[in-house]
Amino acid sequence: MSSTIVSLIQALASGILVGGVYGLFSIGFSLAFGVMRIVNFAHGELVMLGMYVAYSVYLLTGADPLFAIPIVGIFLAVIGAGLYLVVYERFVGKATLQQLLVAIAVSMIIQIVLQMIYGPETRGVQSVLGSQYFIYGPYLFSYGQIAAFLVALICVGLLELLLQKTRWGKLIRAVADDPEAAEIVGANSRAINTIAFAVSCGLAGIAGCVLVITYPVNPATGMALMPIALIATVIGGLGSIKGAFLGGIVCAVVQQLTSTFWSPALQDVPLYALLLVFLAFFPFGLLGRKTAH
Amino acid sequence: MSEASTSLGNETSRPVAGPRIVVPVVIIGLMACLPFVVGANSHLLGIAVRALLFIALGQAWNIVAGIGGQLSLGHGVFFGVGAYGTAILFNRFGVTPWVGGVAGATAAIAVAVLMGAATFRLRGVYFALATVAISLCLEKLARYFIGVTGGDAGLAVRFIGDSVWAAQSRGPLAFFVAALVMVVAYYALTRRLLRSRFGYQLQAIRDDEEAAAASGVPVFRTKMGGLILSAGMTALTGALYVQFYLAIDPGAAFGLAQAIQIQLPSLIGGLGTAGGPVIGGAIMILVSELTNWLSARTAFHGLDILAYGSILLVVVMFVPGGILGRTRRGA
């Protein structure tokens, strides 16, 4: 087998593994948009916050970030609920420019506060999983990435179950479809929105935990992740959960292919081009419904 | 803050005397007196140049965002093209910045036409997000093409000493005068624009795009005109910036923090008003100097970004119209 094909398959497979985690935090971003029409520009910073908290837990207890998932997830969910009630609630329902500016302000504040606490250096954890590799023929996969992908799959499965089977999930979907109609039939949109935003941020925290196993974190990480959540969500169809997961995988595969065949420094450039193409020509994405706007 | 109710929405630009004119004129007038008070080589004059550059960028952004209602988060692109264009033409080809600045502005206008064509069918938040993407994309490219842009480290303009031809000077006075002229010109231009046919068309699109289109406003052409004007002004300011600082790097040109800095003067002072960016820019330089002073004493870096973020949050949440507030439908 020629080396090009080996590189191609390796890039595709790594892309899918990394993409699971991208999908995980993109779902959170998409959930906030789908249910509340909030473009949470600070979502990348929240993932980064999750990474730093997992790092702190590791420093204090030596626990592998995988075991920190529940703590970090809950911590971020609480932060998310607070953020929603204090900042975002007044903007619910219309994706306004004011809301976007406020979210940008939140992201700047989180970034600088974290930089003040942890310093500008890059920090990573020594996970048992991160440094070990699964080797199959010419292919090489980090156990950290495989574990991250599995965690992402489990979370997405649980979320889907929650949305489809529980009363709360039905209400969320109802609010996402038509907030006014949902209100009329008796849904308490404030409680539903708060929980949905908490789940959105909790997912960001979980994604942070699994990301920090393989990716060291520095204060610029959030700003690098935010465009991915945005692009994955737009590609998948704004507001669509499955679409965002799929979009995350598309993003990671594009990154891996660009990085393998062009340059790692330019791995994000085709993503921006994809975003513009989708915004201009396919605003409903791959799986979005026309009613999403 | 403003007595205008939404029913007066169409009269927002009627020429009102009072604080709207007096405050910005007083600020500009006081700044003009500065060299006579502190002398031609005072470092205070350098700070004043920074303030004027803040104001000029805010004025340029205000045209498209405040008057035209298109929230561009990509103005760093025009700024960067103007700054890099001038620096590259001078360093490589010995082109005088007087020509280089115009060439940079022309290039920025070309970019604006492409950007507009690609993004104007998008409304509101989608337009804003598209401009973010373009800005971040150019930042990556500027970091990658080291041969042209100097990569992460950026470019330093070749310094040849006091020279009119090279638009260089050891002291800040020349830059102070240039920046002051620029701010006064932009202020006059904005005031004129607000009362011109083109300005009314821009404002009509901002207030209600469908209604404007139905009344015969050429929507695409008007938006494009606003973006071109704004991009040209931003790029010229970028050219002056790079002459003053003699350096430019991808973060300072295309970074999101830069895009936010460009927006803050009009957001603080009053979006869509001629005087807003002047007031907002003056406030920003005070904040910026204060945080720099604190940073130097506390070893905390990024206090300015923290302050800008907090101001942005507070202004948008509690004073959405800015200091010279203007009530605005759907906003």
Chai-1 contact restraints between the chains, C-beta under 6 A:
chainA,res_idxA,chainB,res_idxB,connection_type,confidence,min_distance_angstrom,max_distance_angstrom,comment,restraint_id
A,V39,B,V125,contact,1.0,0.0,6.0,A-B,restraint_1
A,A95,B,V125,contact,1.0,0.0,6.0,A-B,restraint_2
A,L97,B,L71,contact,1.0,0.0,6.0,A-B,restraint_3
A,Q98,B,V316,contact,1.0,0.0,6.0,A-B,restraint_4
A,L100,B,V125,contact,1.0,0.0,6.0,A-B,restraint_5
A,L100,B,A128,contact,1.0,0.0,6.0,A-B,restraint_6
A,L101,B,V316,contact,1.0,0.0,6.0,A-B,restraint_7
A,V102,B,L313,contact,1.0,0.0,6.0,A-B,restraint_8
A,V102,B,V316,contact,1.0,0.0,6.0,A-B,restraint_9
A,A105,B,G309,contact,1.0,0.0,6.0,A-B,restraint_10
A,A105,B,L312,contact,1.0,0.0,6.0,A-B,restraint_11
A,A105,B,L313,contact,1.0,0.0,6.0,A-B,restraint_12
A,M108,B,I305,contact,1.0,0.0,6.0,A-B,restraint_13
A,M108,B,G309,contact,1.0,0.0,6.0,A-B,restraint_14
A,I109,B,G309,contact,1.0,0.0,6.0,A-B,restraint_15
A,I112,B,G302,contact,1.0,0.0,6.0,A-B,restraint_16
A,I112,B,I305,contact,1.0,0.0,6.0,A-B,restraint_17
A,I112,B,L306,contact,1.0,0.0,6.0,A-B,restraint_18
A,Q115,B,G302,contact,1.0,0.0,6.0,A-B,restraint_19
A,M116,B,F300,contact,1.0,0.0,6.0,A-B,restraint_20
A,P227,B,L136,contact,1.0,0.0,6.0,A-B,restraint_21
A,A265,B,Y144,contact,1.0,0.0,6.0,A-B,restraint_22
A,L266,B,Y144,contact,1.0,0.0,6.0,A-B,restraint_23
A,D268,B,K140,contact,1.0,0.0,6.0,A-B,restraint_24
A,V269,B,C137,contact,1.0,0.0,6.0,A-B,restraint_25
A,V269,B,K140,contact,1.0,0.0,6.0,A-B,restraint_26
A,Y272,B,A133,contact,1.0,0.0,6.0,A-B,restraint_27
A,Y272,B,C137,contact,1.0,0.0,6.0,A-B,restraint_28
A,L275,B,A133,contact,1.0,0.0,6.0,A-B,restraint_29
A,L276,B,A118,contact,1.0,0.0,6.0,A-B,restraint_30
A,L276,B,A130,contact,1.0,0.0,6.0,A-B,restraint_31
A,L276,B,A133,contact,1.0,0.0,6.0,A-B,restraint_32
A,L279,B,L122,contact,1.0,0.0,6.0,A-B,restraint_33
A,L279,B,Y126,contact,1.0,0.0,6.0,A-B,restraint_34
A,L279,B,A130,contact,1.0,0.0,6.0,A-B,restraint_35
